[in-house]
Amino acid sequence: MKESYFIAQFDNKHIGDDGALIDNKVYSKDAFFQNVHFKAQWMNHYQIATKAMMINISDAIAMNAQPKYALLSVAMPKSITKEQMRELASGFKDVASLHDIEIIGGDTISNSKLDITITIVSEVEKPLLRVGMRNKHLLAFTGDLGRSKKDLKRLFNLGILHKNSKFLNIKLRGKFINASQRFLSSGMDISDGLFSDLGKLSQINKLGYIFNSKLSNEIACSGEEYEMLISFDMRHKKTLIRRAQQTRTPLNIFAQASRVKYSVKCKEHHF
């Protein structure tokens, strides 16, 4: 996988999680580019800005961190109107306000299309990392998977999405992760698809999986879900089910870590 090969060129202990953990801070950064992550006809500029913010906040939530500051880099086409720029700014500000984030700067440049990158600086007391899964630990994901892929297909077929579509409105699981962190052995958000992100946990923890039942590619290869993928000791199963109920978080236990080989069955999203 070209993405993994490129990342491997940087030998640094802080690389490998959803964000870089340094002392009690988490630094994370994601891109949201036109014609790569979205097409202009799919979303208005307010929706583009809100989704760009939410996918970045998701990285902080995945590590049980509290986002504090944001730096925005916005490359805008010359054809963008002042009204569209106001929509972008409103989207950024509304999400930032909702999550108590202060936008402290960034950069703007002229470009042939709309490309956004955001850096989030977060604070954390008890981080949730990808490393820590052990043999026989249980695997679970939050929410339901597959709707993002279905909505993407609908868009490619010139369909229209409902305003509450998961492709447009990301639901983060911060309350559940914060309430459950001390019972979890590892975790990450599902951005590249369940099977692909299982591959990342497998590689870093040197374990594979035994699945409880067969998962279809429509569910497990659906990217941009931004649900949580977690592992935990089976002794904590009842506790985590209770925490999920208390935070109204659907929890799906689907596999157990095992000393077997694991291979990703989905098409690569990045290259």
Secondary structure, DSSP 8 states (H G I E B T S, - for coil): -HHHHHHTTS--TTTTSSSEEETTEEEEEEEEEBTTTB-TTTS-HHHHHHHHHHHHHHHHHHTT-EEEEEEEEEEEETT--HHHHHHHHHHHHHHHHHTT-EEEEEEEEEESS-EEEEEEEEE-SS---STT--TT-EEEEES--SHHHHHHHHHHTT----TT-TTTS----HHHHHHHGGG-SEEEE-SS-HHHHHHHHHHHHT-EEEESS---HHHHT--S---EEEEE-GGGHHHHHHHHHHTT--EEEEEEEESS-----S--S--
